Amino acid sequence: MLHDSKSRDDLDILKNKINDISAFFENTLSSTDNRPLVGWFCTYTPEELIVAGGFIPVRIFGRKKIIKSESYFPINFCPYIKSSWESLLSDADNFKAVIFTNSCDGMRRFFDTTNKYLKDTPSYLLDVPHLRGAGSIDFFANNIGNMKRFIENLNGKKISRREIENAVSLINRKRKLLKKYSQIFTKLPEFISISSYFKVMELSMISAPEIFTDDLERYLKFIMEAGAENITKLQPNYKNTPAIMIIGNFITEEKLW
């Protein structure tokens, strides 16, 4: 535990330790989990069902350079979808299946393109409700059931209620810890670097959830124990700065971090 008598140099050392993501997430980064991967794109995708089915959910972010995909879509088509299609064209063999969501017209066209040109990669389009109400809940529940059957067909076995409950508990635990991490980062952005924050968020979407969640829990425990006094002393440097919400896909370009 740090005390008031510690110098600023000690605080810098602590901050450097906290931002050494590779050290805290060594298990995640070196994991040899051989469960098959199921790719996903939109955050509407229920990771719980993928985990319950015995797969690792991996978000497909896309590639920095678009080469092949330009010939499949109009020039003014969504750059995220073209970038993601570039990834699928190169990495389709790494995925047991790919999950799409009916969240926009571009994603529907993306699903159609995958069905036509990557016939060996099973794909599923999860229809999500666009209205609120009791009917929307029933509509989504029915579609979740269809997705469950799709996943069951991938590995040839039924998903039990217990497997779903365990997966829900795991993913909820991961979300809870990520929320706690985000709260610390939001309160004290000078304590955790932007690049470290984004790296942890990226790992949360591409890693075996059991291993990542255990690493994240240890990481947060270190932050709270090693820097508890400093976390309470340091004040945000943007008290009077207007907040800006940025909406879009996850940023994978590290130069922007």
Secondary structure by P-SEA (a helix, b strand, c coil): cccccccaaaaaaaaaaaaccccccccccccccccbbbbbccccccaaaaaaacbbbbbbbcccccccccccccccccaaaaaaaaaaacccccccbbbbccccaaaaaaaaaaaaccccbbbbbbbbbccccaaaaaaaaaaaaaaaaaaaaaacccccaaaaaaaaaaaaaaaaaaaaaaaaaaaccccccaaaaaaaaaaacccaaaaaaaaaaaaaaaaaaacaaaaaacccccccbbbbbbbcccccccccc
